[in-house]
Amino acid sequence: MNLFGKKAAMNWFKLENEKDLQEAINSSENSPVLLFKHSTRCSISSMALSRLERSWDGKEMNQVKPYYLDLIAHRNISNQIAEHFGVEHQSPQVLLIKKGKCVYDNSHMGISYNDLKKEAASLI
């Protein structure tokens, strides 16, 4: 919580190129990594992002490193994520990565902070 009693904001790491994606995969060797694929043109994606950010508790999720992908600007990276992890492209979509493998994914209204928290806890 910050000084105003609000939950700590998410500290997103941006996914903008292959190097960023490789960094995320490498980071997953030590702790879980969250990939959030966001379409800036989609109201459902904006709603899912807002719900996740409002619910995020930095204390609860301090072991998870969150990465944000603007898939409109970086569609090639989104395609690489789908191919690398063997998950069908969705938007919005979250993937939880551990030791270089996707261990959980969900999309649209299925994106839930509580589900992510539970999955992440099982990996730590």
KAVEN-V96408 format. One line per field, one symbol per residue. ss: DSSP state (H for helix, E for strand, C for the rest). psi: psi as a letter, one per 20 degrees, with the letter a starting at -180 (. if undefined). burial: I if it has 24 or more other C-alpha atoms within 12 Angstrom, else O. A space follows every 50 residues. Layout:
BEGIN
ss->???
psi->???
burial->???
END
This chain:
BEGIN
ss->CCCCCCCCCCCCEECCCHHHHHHHHHHCCCCCEEEEEECCCCHHHHHHHH HHHHHCCCCCCCCCEEEEEECCCCHHHHHHHHHHHCCCCCCCEEEEEECC EEEEEEEHHHCCHHHHHHHHHHHC
psi->qahjjqqpqpnqpqoirhggghgggghihhrqpppoopoijphgghgggg gghhhpohghkiipopqponighlhhhghhggggikqpprprqqpppplj qoipqrrciiopghgggggghii.
burial->OOOOOOOOOIOOOIIIIOOOIOOIIOIIOOIIIIIIIIIOOOOOIIIIIO OIIOIIIIOOIOOIIIIIIIIOOIIOIIIIIIOOIOIOIIIIIIIIIIOI IIIIIIIIOIIIIOOIIOIIOOIO
END
